[in-house]
Amino acid sequence: MANYLVIASYSPEGIKGVLKNGGTARADAVRKAVEGLGGKMHSFHFAFGGADAYVLVEVDNNITAAALGLTVSSSGLASVKTVVLLTPAEIDEAARRQVAYTPPGD
């Protein structure tokens, strides 16, 4: 299982839905969608600023994460950015890998 940060921004109509049904109902709907994909929602937070909600989810792979993002965005009521999160151990493993790379200008 892999962790993802899902960043959602609501359209004006999406905001109206949150106002009508409440934040807890929105978090419950997202939890149900994630669990329906065999995953787990670790946290859901509304926020000020450029994005309206930050959701930490755990699903089996990038394809499942993409399915979630596509489904949410296709509603037209929210747009989604999905960030792949790596554990410290995964970064350790990546750092041990040898990469043949030539920097620009060399």
C-alpha positions, 0 to 999 in steps of 0.5 A, a space after each residue: 500500500 502507498 500513501 498519497 496526499 489528495 489536494 482538492 479545490 471545490 468549484 462554487 457548486 461544490 462549496 454549496 454542497 459542502 455548505 448544505 450537507 456539512 464537512 463531516 458528511 463530505 469527509 464520510 463520503 470520501 472515506 467511503 469512496 477510498 474504502 470502496 477502492 480497498 484503501 484507507 483514509 487516514 485524515 481529512 482536513 479543510 483549509 484556507 488558501 489555494 486548496 479547500 481540502 487535504 486528504 491523506 489516503 492509503 491505496 494499493 498503487 498509482 492506478 487506484 490513486 488515479 482512479 480516485 482523482 479522475 472520479 472526483 475531478 470528473 464530477 465537475 464539483 472539485 478538482 484534485 491534485 494527487 501527490 505521491 508520498 514516500 517513506 524515509 525507508 523508500 528514500 533510503 532505498 532510492 539513495 542507494 540506487 546508482 543512476 547513469 545521468 549526464 547533467 545539462 551542459 556536460 
